[in-house]
Amino acid sequence: MRFIIYACTVAFILGACIASASYVSIIEPFNATMQNNGSIYLGKVGPGQTFFVTISASTAGTPGNILNLGWNKFVATDIPQGWLAQNSSLYNPTLSAKITVDPNASNGTYTFNLTAINIGNYSKIGSIRFKVYVNVTPDVFFLNVHPTNISVGPGEPASVYVLINNTGVSDSPFVISAQGLPGVNYPQTVIALHNTTQQFVYGIYENEPGIYNVKLGVSSISSSRIYKETGISLKIAASVPNDFEALGQGALAFPIIYEPAYAIMYLIRLLMRA
């Protein structure tokens, strides 16, 4: 009887030691190592946005024993009401849980649980469960636009440089658009990955002379609540330099016999800029 109790005790201690040697290596949205019953703050996410938490399947078993596919499944539980969760696929080198925030979620801190599982406890490492915190807010990016004072000829495209600093954990696309012009300026969809700063070129133009107060806006495709804008003064006026510039953009049409002369005029315009 004593032998049986002793054997069970040894087995329990050995199992506990093996489980305690295991860990979860988070690789997205950033690198971190998690132990059982731990907690982690991922950062900011906008209402309606989708983000991923990705882990490596590798972990430790017995001392010195690395299990390349120790974790076979990664699941999300206890998610807030109105949110959506999609568990990982099985038996992959990396495992991702997909989380989508309720589009109507109020600002604030939310929690849910993630669990790395060794299916059937085949490797005798059990599972590791940890708590995740995220801050829901529409303020998930910074916007910088230049130039903000532009003078071009009628029909001449103007390049606006849009810098998006995505400070959230989502890679959801953004939409760049312009308002305040009589003509049509089509929106442009771009992707600024999480925790990165990326610059995009957006073209605006107008055929009618005048001075226009343009609102250049950037919004997340996930929610109209995630929005920032910058004002731009756009002056459309005919002038010799602007007409030369428009020639280079192909904005003006003339009989083909004059094309060599107009090409020279455009080159003169470039030299004037230098």
C-alpha positions as CSV (number, residue, x, y, z in Angstrom):
1,M,0.0,0.0,0.0
2,R,2.8,2.4,0.9
3,F,4.5,1.5,-2.3
4,I,1.4,2.4,-4.3
5,I,1.0,5.7,-2.6
6,Y,4.7,6.5,-3.1
7,A,4.5,5.6,-6.8
8,C,1.4,7.8,-7.3
9,T,3.1,10.7,-5.5
10,V,6.2,10.4,-7.7
11,A,4.0,10.2,-10.8
12,F,2.1,13.3,-9.7
13,I,5.3,15.3,-9.0
14,L,6.9,14.2,-12.3
15,G,3.7,15.2,-14.2
16,A,3.8,18.6,-12.4
17,C,7.4,19.1,-13.3
18,I,6.8,18.3,-16.9
19,A,3.9,20.7,-17.1
20,S,5.8,23.4,-15.3
21,A,8.6,23.1,-17.9
22,S,6.1,23.9,-20.7
23,Y,5.5,27.4,-21.9
24,V,3.7,29.3,-24.8
25,S,5.7,31.4,-27.2
26,I,3.6,34.2,-28.6
27,I,5.0,35.5,-31.9
28,E,2.1,37.8,-33.0
29,P,1.2,40.6,-32.4
30,F,4.5,40.7,-30.6
31,N,7.0,38.3,-29.0
32,A,6.2,37.1,-25.5
33,T,6.5,34.0,-23.3
34,M,3.5,32.8,-21.3
35,Q,3.2,30.4,-18.3
36,N,0.0,28.7,-17.1
37,N,-2.4,31.1,-15.4
38,G,-0.5,34.1,-16.6
39,S,-1.9,37.3,-18.2
40,I,-0.8,39.7,-20.9
41,Y,-1.9,43.1,-22.3
42,L,-1.9,43.1,-26.1
43,G,-2.6,46.8,-26.7
44,K,-5.2,48.8,-28.6
45,V,-7.8,47.6,-31.0
46,G,-10.7,49.5,-32.7
47,P,-14.4,48.6,-32.7
48,G,-15.1,46.0,-35.4
49,Q,-11.5,45.3,-36.1
50,T,-10.0,41.8,-36.3
51,F,-6.7,40.7,-34.9
52,F,-4.7,37.5,-34.5
53,V,-2.8,36.0,-31.6
54,T,-0.3,33.5,-33.0
55,I,1.9,31.1,-31.0
56,S,4.6,28.7,-31.9
57,A,3.7,25.0,-31.6
58,S,7.1,24.4,-30.0
59,T,7.5,24.1,-26.2
60,A,9.4,22.1,-23.6
61,G,8.5,18.7,-22.1
62,T,10.9,16.9,-19.8
63,P,14.1,18.8,-19.0
64,G,16.1,19.2,-22.2
65,N,13.3,17.8,-24.4
66,I,12.0,20.3,-26.9
67,L,8.7,19.4,-28.5
68,N,8.4,20.9,-32.0
69,L,4.6,20.2,-32.1
70,G,3.9,20.2,-28.4
71,W,0.9,22.5,-28.9
72,N,-1.6,21.2,-31.5
73,K,-4.5,23.5,-30.9
74,F,-5.1,27.1,-29.8
75,V,-8.5,28.2,-28.6
76,A,-10.2,31.4,-27.4
77,T,-12.8,31.2,-24.6
78,D,-14.9,33.6,-22.5
79,I,-14.9,36.3,-25.2
80,P,-17.0,39.4,-24.6
81,Q,-20.6,39.4,-25.8
82,G,-20.9,40.4,-29.4
83,W,-17.3,39.4,-30.2
84,L,-16.4,36.6,-32.6
85,A,-13.6,34.1,-32.1
86,Q,-12.1,31.5,-34.5
87,N,-9.8,28.8,-33.1
88,S,-6.6,27.7,-34.8
89,S,-6.3,24.9,-37.3
90,L,-4.7,21.7,-36.0
91,Y,-1.1,20.4,-36.0
92,N,0.6,23.4,-37.6
93,P,4.0,24.9,-36.7
94,T,2.2,28.1,-35.8
95,L,-1.3,28.3,-34.4
96,S,-3.5,31.5,-34.7
97,A,-6.6,32.5,-32.9
98,K,-8.7,35.0,-34.8
99,I,-10.6,37.6,-32.7
100,T,-13.1,40.2,-34.0
101,V,-14.3,43.0,-31.8
102,D,-18.0,43.9,-31.7
103,P,-18.5,46.9,-34.0
104,N,-20.7,48.5,-31.3
105,A,-18.2,47.8,-28.4
106,S,-17.8,50.7,-26.0
107,N,-14.4,52.1,-25.2
108,G,-12.7,50.3,-22.4
109,T,-10.6,47.3,-21.4
110,Y,-11.9,43.8,-22.2
111,T,-10.6,40.3,-21.3
112,F,-10.8,36.8,-22.6
113,N,-8.9,33.6,-22.3
114,L,-6.5,31.7,-24.6
115,T,-5.5,28.1,-24.2
116,A,-2.7,26.1,-25.8
117,I,-3.7,22.4,-26.0
118,N,-1.7,19.2,-26.4
119,I,-4.5,17.1,-27.9
120,G,-5.1,14.0,-25.9
121,N,-2.2,15.0,-23.7
122,Y,-0.1,12.8,-25.9
123,S,3.1,14.6,-24.9
124,K,2.1,14.7,-21.2
125,I,2.3,18.5,-21.0
126,G,-1.3,19.2,-20.4
127,S,-2.5,22.6,-21.5
128,I,-1.6,26.3,-20.7
129,R,-4.3,28.8,-20.2
130,F,-3.7,32.6,-19.9
131,K,-5.7,35.8,-19.8
132,V,-5.6,38.5,-22.4
133,Y,-6.4,42.2,-22.0
134,V,-7.1,44.6,-24.9
135,N,-8.1,48.2,-24.9
136,V,-11.0,49.0,-27.3
137,T,-10.7,52.5,-28.7
138,P,-11.1,54.2,-32.1
139,D,-7.8,56.0,-31.5
140,V,-5.6,53.3,-33.0
141,F,-3.6,55.3,-35.5
142,F,-1.8,58.7,-36.1
143,L,-2.2,60.6,-39.3
144,N,0.2,62.9,-41.0
145,V,-0.5,64.5,-44.4
146,H,1.7,66.7,-46.7
147,P,1.6,69.0,-48.5
148,T,-1.4,70.8,-47.1
149,N,-1.2,73.8,-49.5
150,I,-1.3,72.8,-53.2
151,S,-1.4,74.8,-56.4
152,V,-2.0,73.0,-59.7
153,G,-3.5,73.5,-63.1
154,P,-7.0,72.3,-64.1
155,G,-7.1,68.6,-64.5
156,E,-3.5,68.2,-63.2
157,P,-3.1,65.4,-60.6
158,A,-1.6,66.4,-57.3
159,S,0.2,63.9,-55.1
160,V,-0.6,63.9,-51.4
161,Y,1.6,61.9,-49.1
162,V,-0.4,60.1,-46.4
163,L,1.6,58.8,-43.4
164,I,-0.3,56.2,-41.2
165,N,1.2,55.1,-37.9
166,N,-0.9,52.1,-36.9
167,T,-0.5,51.8,-33.1
168,G,-3.1,49.1,-32.7
169,V,-2.9,45.3,-32.9
170,S,-5.1,44.9,-36.0
171,D,-4.0,44.7,-39.7
172,S,-7.4,45.8,-40.9
173,P,-7.3,47.9,-44.1
174,F,-7.7,51.7,-44.1
175,V,-9.5,53.8,-46.7
176,I,-8.1,57.1,-47.9
177,S,-10.7,59.5,-49.4
178,A,-11.1,63.2,-50.3
179,Q,-14.2,65.4,-49.7
180,G,-14.9,68.9,-50.8
181,L,-14.3,68.7,-54.6
182,P,-17.0,68.9,-57.3
183,G,-15.2,66.2,-59.4
184,V,-14.9,62.5,-58.6
185,N,-11.9,61.5,-56.5
186,Y,-12.0,57.7,-55.9
187,P,-11.2,56.3,-52.4
188,Q,-8.0,54.2,-52.1
189,T,-7.8,51.1,-49.8
190,V,-4.4,50.5,-48.1
191,I,-3.0,48.3,-45.4
192,A,-0.8,49.7,-42.6
193,L,0.3,46.7,-40.6
194,H,0.0,46.8,-36.8
195,N,2.8,48.6,-34.9
196,T,4.2,50.1,-38.2
197,T,4.4,53.5,-39.9
198,Q,3.8,53.4,-43.7
199,Q,3.5,56.2,-46.3
200,F,1.0,56.1,-49.2
201,V,0.6,58.4,-52.2
202,Y,-3.0,59.6,-52.9
203,G,-3.8,61.6,-56.0
204,I,-6.4,64.4,-56.1
205,Y,-7.4,66.6,-59.0
206,E,-10.1,69.0,-60.2
207,N,-10.9,70.4,-63.6
208,E,-12.6,73.7,-62.5
209,P,-10.5,76.7,-61.4
210,G,-11.0,77.8,-57.9
211,I,-9.8,77.4,-54.3
212,Y,-11.1,74.3,-52.6
213,N,-11.0,73.3,-48.9
214,V,-10.5,69.6,-49.1
215,K,-10.9,67.2,-46.3
216,L,-8.5,64.3,-46.7
217,G,-9.8,61.5,-44.4
218,V,-8.5,58.1,-43.4
219,S,-10.9,55.5,-41.8
220,S,-10.7,51.9,-40.9
221,I,-12.6,49.6,-43.2
222,S,-13.9,47.9,-40.0
223,S,-15.7,50.9,-38.5
224,S,-16.6,54.5,-39.4
225,R,-15.8,55.4,-35.8
226,I,-12.1,54.9,-36.6
227,Y,-11.5,58.1,-38.5
228,K,-9.1,61.0,-38.8
229,E,-8.9,63.8,-41.3
230,T,-6.6,66.7,-42.3
231,G,-7.6,69.9,-44.2
232,I,-5.9,70.7,-47.5
233,S,-6.1,74.0,-49.4
234,L,-6.2,73.1,-53.2
235,K,-5.8,76.0,-55.6
236,I,-6.8,75.2,-59.2
237,A,-5.5,78.0,-61.5
238,A,-4.3,78.1,-65.1
239,S,-0.8,79.4,-65.5
240,V,2.2,78.8,-67.8
241,P,4.1,76.6,-65.3
242,N,1.0,74.7,-64.4
243,D,0.1,74.1,-68.0
244,F,3.6,72.8,-68.7
245,E,3.2,70.5,-65.7
246,A,-0.1,69.3,-67.0
247,L,1.5,68.5,-70.3
248,G,3.8,66.0,-68.6
249,Q,0.8,64.4,-66.9
250,G,-1.0,64.0,-70.2
251,A,-3.9,66.2,-69.0
252,L,-4.1,68.4,-72.1
253,A,-4.8,67.1,-75.6
254,F,-3.5,68.8,-78.8
255,P,-3.0,67.8,-82.4
256,I,-0.2,65.2,-82.7
257,I,1.9,67.5,-84.9
258,Y,2.6,69.8,-81.9
259,E,3.7,67.0,-79.5
260,P,7.5,67.5,-79.9
261,A,7.1,71.2,-79.0
262,Y,5.0,70.4,-75.9
263,A,7.5,67.8,-74.8
264,I,10.2,70.5,-74.9
265,M,7.9,72.8,-72.9
266,Y,7.5,70.2,-70.3
267,L,11.2,69.7,-70.0
268,I,11.6,73.5,-69.5
269,R,9.1,73.2,-66.7
270,L,11.2,70.5,-65.0
271,L,14.3,72.7,-65.3
272,M,12.4,75.6,-63.8
273,R,11.7,73.4,-60.7
274,A,15.4,72.3,-60.3
